[in-house]
Amino acid sequence: MVQLNKRLEIRLDQTTFNLLQERSQKAHKSIGELIRLAVKQMYIQKDKKERLLASENLCHLNAPVTDWPQMEKEIEQGYG
């Protein structure tokens, strides 16, 4: 289990708080847990998905490729 040892204070308007409170009751989770999940989905998992998509796009490029010694030489010389 992940140790939760950092504390954060946020301020919400009453409407947002009420909606979170309602959702927390329906999900049987604390508001803090809902917020941690939202942060993870928005900033951590999204970042991983974007990196995966970027690497997949690189794999689909039809870039010219030669043997490694030639490519290394071009990289070192700043090919372009």
C-alpha positions as CSV (number, residue, x, y, z in Angstrom):
1,M,0.0,0.0,0.0
2,V,1.2,3.5,-0.8
3,Q,2.1,5.6,2.2
4,L,0.2,8.9,2.2
5,N,2.5,11.3,4.0
6,K,2.0,14.6,2.2
7,R,-0.8,16.9,3.1
8,L,-2.5,19.3,0.9
9,E,-5.2,21.9,1.6
10,I,-7.6,23.0,-1.1
11,R,-10.6,25.3,-1.1
12,L,-13.7,24.5,-3.0
13,D,-16.9,26.4,-3.6
14,Q,-20.0,24.9,-2.0
15,T,-21.5,23.5,-5.2
16,T,-18.3,21.6,-6.0
17,F,-18.0,20.3,-2.5
18,N,-21.6,19.1,-2.5
19,L,-21.1,17.3,-5.8
20,L,-17.9,15.6,-4.4
21,Q,-19.7,14.7,-1.2
22,E,-22.5,13.1,-3.2
23,R,-20.2,11.2,-5.4
24,S,-18.1,10.0,-2.5
25,Q,-21.2,8.6,-0.8
26,K,-22.3,6.8,-4.0
27,A,-18.8,5.4,-4.5
28,H,-18.2,4.6,-0.9
29,K,-14.9,6.5,-1.0
30,S,-13.7,9.5,0.8
31,I,-13.5,12.9,-0.9
32,G,-9.7,12.7,-0.6
33,E,-9.7,9.4,-2.4
34,L,-11.8,10.8,-5.2
35,I,-9.4,13.8,-5.6
36,R,-6.3,11.5,-5.5
37,L,-7.9,9.4,-8.2
38,A,-8.8,12.4,-10.4
39,V,-5.2,13.8,-10.1
40,K,-3.8,10.4,-11.0
41,Q,-6.1,10.1,-14.0
42,M,-5.6,13.6,-15.2
43,Y,-1.9,14.1,-14.8
44,I,-0.1,10.8,-14.3
45,Q,-2.0,8.3,-16.5
46,K,-2.6,10.9,-19.2
47,D,1.1,11.6,-19.4
48,K,1.9,7.9,-19.8
49,K,-0.7,7.6,-22.5
50,E,0.8,10.6,-24.4
51,R,4.3,9.2,-24.2
52,L,3.1,5.8,-25.4
53,L,1.3,7.4,-28.3
54,A,4.4,9.4,-29.2
55,S,6.5,6.3,-29.2
56,E,4.0,4.5,-31.3
57,N,4.0,7.4,-33.8
58,L,7.8,7.2,-34.0
59,C,7.6,3.5,-34.8
60,H,5.2,4.3,-37.8
61,L,7.5,6.9,-39.3
62,N,9.0,6.0,-42.6
63,A,12.3,7.6,-41.8
64,P,15.5,6.6,-43.7
65,V,17.6,4.2,-41.7
66,T,21.0,2.9,-42.4
67,D,23.5,0.9,-40.4
68,W,24.4,2.0,-36.8
69,P,27.9,3.3,-37.5
70,Q,26.6,5.6,-40.2
71,M,23.7,6.8,-38.1
72,E,26.0,7.4,-35.1
73,K,28.3,9.5,-37.3
74,E,25.3,11.5,-38.6
75,I,24.0,12.1,-35.1
76,E,27.4,13.3,-33.8
77,Q,27.8,15.6,-36.8
78,G,24.3,17.0,-36.5
79,Y,22.8,15.5,-39.6
80,G,20.4,17.8,-41.3
